[in-house]
């Protein structure tokens, strides 16, 4: 076992790295995640290639009773998603200089490891990053929990430093072919919410016409938005592409009109989305608008039989959300715009997972009456996603509109 190697990393180096992670401040407050990572690491080192069942994890790690049915209880999937997020948080802070990267790839419960690239990727200007130990004002609830927008820049370094990995599934590669086949890098435009104040003094939502623009603080993005950007960045890096990241409020018309653009995040914090990529069949209702003030929604402008005229997210506590995914033409007909937008940050995260998984894209292609062997026709689709413990689960197609 001590001689087992993966990507040139010895088992002993992996154990030391896992131990460092388990004793880090990021993991000190979660015994469940510590136990889960430790169990997965020991299993992956001791039994490489052997699949771990959700049932085994539920009973051995989470303390579920015998007879636990993972089809009805999503606890294992939720904690695995939390573990992935916590590992990303560790490598963005305490482990920023660690040479060995420990990961739990989506779709599996195996731990993988590799050396970090010695060539750092260039990063955009870094805005304020709030310390996780500082208390954040109660006003931060409005987008479902926030992290600094600068975190998005870090995923470029993590994604672009990946060792050689398996090929992108054919259906996923074909969907994103317009972005992968052109020489210019894809552009990812992510939402950044506007606040007044800071993490030290307290934050509240910025109110146009009431607050001075000079007081605006737009350095924060939703946690789900950051995870969605990470998914897209990793996807493009598998194809050898380095995406350009841009905060929505800094996007200019000239740089967007001739590029392949992916808009990520709530339109409530992404004003450029409506300006550059107007939807024909759906429209987002702000949480500051009626009906149902305080809860975001998606208007279905031409509801079909059995469809609703408006789909509301759950509001707090977040248990489900709706999102729109779309493929539309840009001003340059040779370029495309992809939209991944929920009524809150979790919907955007689920939309990114939906568009990077072959099994989920298969359902979309079927609804479109198209073949997954080529890029899809221009479309708009409405998704519904359940949320458990702050983690979005599998998204499902509600309705599709083909252009």
C-alpha positions, 0 to 999 in steps of 0.5 A: 500500500505504501508503494501505490502511486497515482499521478506520480504521488506516493501513498505516504504523501497522500496520507500526509496531505489528507492529515494536513487537511483534516487538521485545518481550520476549514475542517475543524468545525465538521466532524462528519466531513472529517470522517467522510474524507478520512474514510474515502482516503483510506478506501482509495489508498487501500482498495484502489479502483474498488467502487464504494456504495452509497449504502456503505457510506451511509451506514459506516460514516453517517451512522445510518441504520441498517436498511438505509435506502440511498434512493430515498435519503440523499444524505450521502450525496449532500455530504459528498457535495459539501466535502467537495466545496470544503476541499475547494475552500481549503485550497483557496486559503490554508492550502493555497501553496500545498503541492498535492491536490486532494479531490473527490471527482463528481459522480464518484466517491473515490478520492483522487490526488495529483501534484499541483502544476508549478506554472501558476495561471495568471489571475485577474485583479483580486477584490476584497476577500472576507475572512471566513472568521468574520461575522457577516451581517444578516442582510447577506441571506438574500442570495443564499450565502456569499463568498468573494467574487475573487474565488472565481479567479482561483478555479482557473489555477486549479482547473488549468493545472490538472494532469491529463484526465479522461476525455469529455463525454461525447454528448457534453463535448458536442453540446459545447462544440461552438465554444471548443471549436473556435480559436478565441477563448470562451468568455464566462460572465458571472453575477456579482451582487451589489451591497453597501458596507463590508464584511467587517461593518456589515452588509445590506443590499444596495438600493438604486436611487437610494444609496450612493453609487460610491457606497456600492460594494460589488465584490461578492458572488453567490457560492453556487455561482462560484461552483458553476464557474468552477464546473465550466472552467474545468470543462474547458480545461479538459479540452485544453482551453483557458476561459476568460472570466469577467464580472458582469458589471465590468463586461463591455459590449465590444468584448462580448459581441464577437465571443462565445459567452456563458452567462452564469448566475442570477439576472438580479445580479447580472444586468448584462444578461438581459441586454446582450442575451434577451430570452424570448420565452421566459423572463425573470421576476426579481425578488423585489417585485410583485407577485410574491414579493421577496421570492424570485420567479421565472415567468413562462411567457407562453405557457403550454398545456399543464404548465404554470404562468410563473414558477417561484423558487422556494424562498428561505429556507431554500428547498427547491429552485428553478433555472433557465438554460439556453443556447442562443446566437450572439450578434456574430452568428458564428458565436453562441451565448449560453445562459445558466441562471437560477432565481438564486445562486443554487439554481445556477450551480445546478444548471452548470452541472446539468450542462456538463453531464452526459446523462442529463444532457441526453434528456434535453436532446430528447426533448429537443428532438435532436441528436446528441452527436452535434450541437443542439439547435437554439433553445430555452429550457426551464429546469427544476432542482431540489436543494438539501442542506444548501446543496443543489441536487439533480436538476430535471427539465420542466419544459423546453422551447426550441427556436 
